[in-house]
Amino acid sequence: MKAVVFCAAFAAFAAAPAFSQDLIARQGDDSVRLSEDSCKSELVISRLEPGMAEQFRAASAMFQGQRFQACWRMMGNAAYLIYEDGDQGIIPATELKPELSA
């Protein structure tokens, strides 16, 4: 389950609600990328309560060699993710790093 890969509090991110580049969390070969772009995944949006879509931002993940699209939003002190397959998760702030440009 993807939710098991990244679970914990996300306190440091709450202090900086806007960022200028993607943030990435990595665990081995698995990764999650959070973007400030609005959520455009129709599969995720269809799982949300009406009127909630504008609160979600785009995300993507790579788990066990497979790419998944997701959407995320802040909930209290946590970044809450919903994946297109219905899985959900939280990402700890200590795991998020700004994307390094080559």
Contacts in CASP RR format, 6 or more apart in sequence:
PFRMAT RR
TARGET T0000
AUTHOR 0000-0000-0000
METHOD contacts of the structure
MODEL  1
MKAVVFCAAFAAFAAAPAFSQDLIARQGDDSVRLSEDSCKSELVISRLEP
GMAEQFRAASAMFQGQRFQACWRMMGNAAYLIYEDGDQGIIPATELKPEL
SA
1 87 0 8 1.000
2 61 0 8 1.000
2 63 0 8 1.000
2 68 0 8 1.000
2 83 0 8 1.000
2 87 0 8 1.000
2 89 0 8 1.000
3 87 0 8 1.000
3 88 0 8 1.000
3 89 0 8 1.000
3 90 0 8 1.000
5 27 0 8 1.000
5 30 0 8 1.000
5 32 0 8 1.000
5 63 0 8 1.000
6 25 0 8 1.000
6 27 0 8 1.000
6 32 0 8 1.000
6 89 0 8 1.000
6 90 0 8 1.000
6 91 0 8 1.000
6 92 0 8 1.000
6 95 0 8 1.000
7 89 0 8 1.000
7 90 0 8 1.000
7 92 0 8 1.000
8 90 0 8 1.000
8 91 0 8 1.000
8 92 0 8 1.000
8 94 0 8 1.000
8 95 0 8 1.000
9 77 0 8 1.000
9 78 0 8 1.000
9 90 0 8 1.000
9 92 0 8 1.000
9 93 0 8 1.000
10 74 0 8 1.000
10 77 0 8 1.000
10 78 0 8 1.000
10 79 0 8 1.000
10 90 0 8 1.000
10 91 0 8 1.000
10 92 0 8 1.000
10 93 0 8 1.000
10 96 0 8 1.000
11 77 0 8 1.000
11 93 0 8 1.000
12 93 0 8 1.000
12 94 0 8 1.000
13 23 0 8 1.000
13 74 0 8 1.000
13 77 0 8 1.000
13 79 0 8 1.000
13 93 0 8 1.000
13 96 0 8 1.000
14 74 0 8 1.000
14 76 0 8 1.000
14 77 0 8 1.000
14 93 0 8 1.000
17 74 0 8 1.000
18 36 0 8 1.000
19 36 0 8 1.000
19 98 0 8 1.000
21 98 0 8 1.000
21 99 0 8 1.000
22 33 0 8 1.000
22 34 0 8 1.000
22 35 0 8 1.000
22 98 0 8 1.000
22 99 0 8 1.000
23 33 0 8 1.000
23 34 0 8 1.000
23 96 0 8 1.000
23 97 0 8 1.000
23 98 0 8 1.000
23 99 0 8 1.000
24 31 0 8 1.000
24 32 0 8 1.000
24 33 0 8 1.000
24 34 0 8 1.000
24 96 0 8 1.000
24 97 0 8 1.000
24 98 0 8 1.000
24 99 0 8 1.000
25 31 0 8 1.000
25 32 0 8 1.000
25 34 0 8 1.000
25 91 0 8 1.000
25 92 0 8 1.000
25 95 0 8 1.000
25 96 0 8 1.000
25 97 0 8 1.000
26 95 0 8 1.000
26 97 0 8 1.000
27 95 0 8 1.000
29 62 0 8 1.000
29 64 0 8 1.000
29 65 0 8 1.000
30 61 0 8 1.000
30 62 0 8 1.000
30 63 0 8 1.000
30 64 0 8 1.000
31 61 0 8 1.000
31 62 0 8 1.000
32 59 0 8 1.000
32 60 0 8 1.000
32 61 0 8 1.000
32 70 0 8 1.000
32 81 0 8 1.000
32 91 0 8 1.000
33 59 0 8 1.000
33 60 0 8 1.000
33 61 0 8 1.000
33 99 0 8 1.000
34 57 0 8 1.000
34 59 0 8 1.000
34 72 0 8 1.000
34 79 0 8 1.000
34 91 0 8 1.000
34 96 0 8 1.000
35 57 0 8 1.000
35 58 0 8 1.000
35 59 0 8 1.000
35 60 0 8 1.000
36 57 0 8 1.000
37 57 0 8 1.000
37 58 0 8 1.000
38 54 0 8 1.000
38 56 0 8 1.000
38 57 0 8 1.000
38 58 0 8 1.000
39 45 0 8 1.000
39 53 0 8 1.000
39 56 0 8 1.000
39 57 0 8 1.000
39 58 0 8 1.000
39 71 0 8 1.000
39 72 0 8 1.000
40 58 0 8 1.000
41 58 0 8 1.000
41 69 0 8 1.000
41 70 0 8 1.000
41 71 0 8 1.000
41 84 0 8 1.000
43 69 0 8 1.000
43 84 0 8 1.000
44 56 0 8 1.000
44 69 0 8 1.000
44 70 0 8 1.000
44 71 0 8 1.000
44 82 0 8 1.000
44 83 0 8 1.000
44 84 0 8 1.000
44 86 0 8 1.000
45 53 0 8 1.000
45 56 0 8 1.000
45 71 0 8 1.000
47 82 0 8 1.000
47 86 0 8 1.000
48 56 0 8 1.000
48 82 0 8 1.000
55 73 0 8 1.000
56 71 0 8 1.000
56 72 0 8 1.000
56 73 0 8 1.000
56 82 0 8 1.000
57 71 0 8 1.000
57 72 0 8 1.000
57 73 0 8 1.000
58 69 0 8 1.000
58 70 0 8 1.000
58 71 0 8 1.000
58 72 0 8 1.000
59 69 0 8 1.000
59 70 0 8 1.000
59 71 0 8 1.000
59 72 0 8 1.000
59 81 0 8 1.000
60 67 0 8 1.000
60 68 0 8 1.000
60 69 0 8 1.000
60 70 0 8 1.000
61 67 0 8 1.000
61 68 0 8 1.000
61 70 0 8 1.000
61 81 0 8 1.000
61 83 0 8 1.000
62 68 0 8 1.000
68 83 0 8 1.000
68 84 0 8 1.000
68 85 0 8 1.000
69 83 0 8 1.000
69 84 0 8 1.000
70 81 0 8 1.000
70 82 0 8 1.000
70 83 0 8 1.000
70 84 0 8 1.000
71 81 0 8 1.000
71 82 0 8 1.000
72 79 0 8 1.000
72 80 0 8 1.000
72 81 0 8 1.000
72 82 0 8 1.000
72 91 0 8 1.000
73 79 0 8 1.000
73 80 0 8 1.000
74 80 0 8 1.000
78 90 0 8 1.000
78 91 0 8 1.000
79 90 0 8 1.000
79 91 0 8 1.000
79 96 0 8 1.000
80 88 0 8 1.000
80 89 0 8 1.000
80 90 0 8 1.000
81 88 0 8 1.000
81 89 0 8 1.000
81 90 0 8 1.000
81 91 0 8 1.000
82 88 0 8 1.000
82 89 0 8 1.000
END
